[in-house]
Amino acid sequence: MLRDRRNPLQLVIHSFAHGGWLYRLCHNARTVGAAIDAASEKHVVDILSSLVPQAELEADELNELVAAAAAKNDKIGPRVILARLKTERIQREQAAMRAAHEEETLADRRLLAPVPPPDGALTKVVEFVDETLTADKSEEPPMRDASGPLSRSASASRGGCISLSPPAPMPSRCRRVNRHCRRCRSLC
């Protein structure tokens, strides 16, 4: 018996005897109803809200369970219970989206720099980009296309075929008057 990585509340049986099939264990209306019947009046809504995310329920089954919980606890009505279930579902979905975003961000190996304020100076960002490009020792600075992989500049011939252009020869002295020159990798 295992716990699902994506959903730690989900139990999974990996059956090697049945060809490696995975079986998800989940509650149904009968098991959730039995838990509601066994719960005290004070905790019936808490038990219902903890079991509903782990259960596979149809809409009518959920409504019956909510009505049973509301009947057991006279202080809380069915609309309040449904509102609580909806709020908790939204919170779970938002937490899952945040976790997926954090996982995706951690898997991204690109260099990140903070965005400067809209009315602020770009000096630090430009220096960061300049240092990153000057640290590359290849003949041409690295470029990426829209989908992300490294690419080179290309030129199109008249026949519509695209051919990669050869790297430009290194000049003996660059004419650019920048702090660091991308072509000759030296101060100009």
Buried (B, 14 or more C-beta within 10 A) or exposed (E): EEEEEEBEEBBBEEEEEEEEEEEEEBBEBEEBBEBBEEBEEEEBBEBBBBBBBBBEBEEEBBEBBBEBBBEBBEEBEBEBBBEBBEEBEEEEEEEEEEEEEEEEEEEEEEEEEEEEEEEEEEEEBEEBEBEEEBEEEEEEEEEEEEEEEEEEEEEEEEEEEEEEEEEEEEEEEBEEEEEBBBBBBEEE
